[in-house]
Amino acid sequence: MATRLVIDHRHPEKAHRPDNPVARSKPDWIRVRAPQHPIYHETRALMRDHKLVTVCEEAACPNIGECWSQRHATMMIMGDTCTRACAFCNVRTGMPDALDTDEPNRVADAVAKLGLRHVVITSVDRDDLADGGARHFAAVIGAIRRAAPDTTIEVLTPDFLRKPGAVETVAEAAPDVFNHNLETVPRLYPTIRPGARYYQSLRLLDHVKMLNPTIFTKSGMMVGLGEARPEVGQVMDDLRIADVDFITLGQYLQPTPKHASVASFVTPDEFADYATLARAKGFLMVSATPLTRSSYHADADFAQLKAAREAQLAKKVAAD
């Protein structure tokens, strides 16, 4: 009964849904150890001291112990309450509070104190705001540039559905990486991502590249939701048509009985096959493992992404 109360409080719109059994055991390849490293606790204390929200905690990321032990935390701006109710996501849903105008400065101060080479900034969906929170994203980017000018910045944004000018506002702030996740294949959107539109997300990524070709674009998918391999290949093709540079693929894990069920646990060999397929389609960078998440190893991946673009340009110059 206590578990039901917690679930209803965090996801009130899911309370009426029938329970989906959660797998009692998981394959060895997605089991992780509980956080124990002292730096993990230091990172957690810094987040609390600065009154910051992290997607690492809110989305129950399995990699939190590893990442926070390396002082890598993905900050989630604009509160801890999302206006969407996606069937896969563990972030609290409901009506968010007003924006905190001091948040950009606190985020920037935390980035500087952590000494991050690369930082990922994401957010809840804010359909209640006229610009979807785009100006707040730009303010955070600007504050980080001032406080930690050597830190590269990656944003993971909402889809800004029906928010004219929002994408332009964020792109004008010139993050180094603009990430927006497609999450799943088009066929599953009505049940998995009902508040979003597949082609809106594709257009967003395509538009960013048109606005500023120097910004790296990135998108991610979960697998294990019932998608078929040809459907995953089609999503890859759609992303390449939009000139997306980097794709991530990871295993979906069910947060609670009120969320979508895991249809399958995809094996490491299958992930390796997906990675090979993605590279063959022309992505500059691919991360495809069971534990891959959008910001997992983002700093090292960004270094490889830059190197891949430089190699590609050098090859083009040599051919000319």
GIGI-V919803 format. One record per backbone hydrogen bond with DSSP energy under -0.5 kcal/mol. NH is the residue of the N-H (numbers start at 1). CO is the residue of the C=O. Records with the same first field share a line. If there is no record, write none. Layout:
NH->CO  CO
This chain:
5->1
6->2
7->3
8->4
9->5
10->6
11->7
14->11
15->12
17->14
20->257
21->19
30->27
31->28
40->37
41->37
42->38
43->39
44->40
45->41
46->42
47->43
48->44
49->45
50->46
51->48
52->47
55->74
56->74
58->54
59->55
60->57
61->56
64->61
67->63
68->64
69->65
70->67
71->68
72->67
73->71
75->73  120
76->53
77->75  122
82->92
83->125
87->192
88->192
89->86
92->80
93->10
94->82
96->94
101->99
103->100
106->102
107->103
108->104
109->105
110->106
111->107
112->108
113->109
114->110
115->111
116->111
119->152
121->119  154
122->75  120
123->156
124->77
129->126
132->129
134->131
137->133
138->134
139->135
140->136
141->137
142->138
143->139
144->140
145->141
146->142
147->143
148->144
151->148
152->117
154->119
155->177
156->121
157->155  179
163->160
166->163
169->165
170->166
171->167
172->168
173->169  170
174->171
176->153
177->153
178->216
179->155  177
180->218
182->220
183->220
184->182
188->185
189->186
191->188
192->188
193->188  189
196->193
201->197
202->198
203->199
204->200
205->201
206->202
207->203
208->204
209->205
210->206
211->207
212->208
215->212
216->176
218->178
219->246
221->248
222->183
223->250
231->228
232->228
233->229
234->230
235->231
236->232
237->233
238->234
239->235
240->236
241->237
242->238
243->240
244->239
245->217
246->217
247->285
248->219
249->287
250->221
251->290
252->223
259->256
260->87
263->224  261
264->224
266->264
271->267
272->268
273->269
274->270
275->271
276->272
277->273
278->274
279->275
280->276
281->277
282->279
283->278
284->245
285->245
287->247
289->249
292->289
296->293
298->295
301->297
302->298
303->299
304->300
305->301
306->302
307->303
308->304
309->305
310->306
311->307
312->308
313->309
314->310
315->311
316->312
317->313
318->314
319->315
320->316
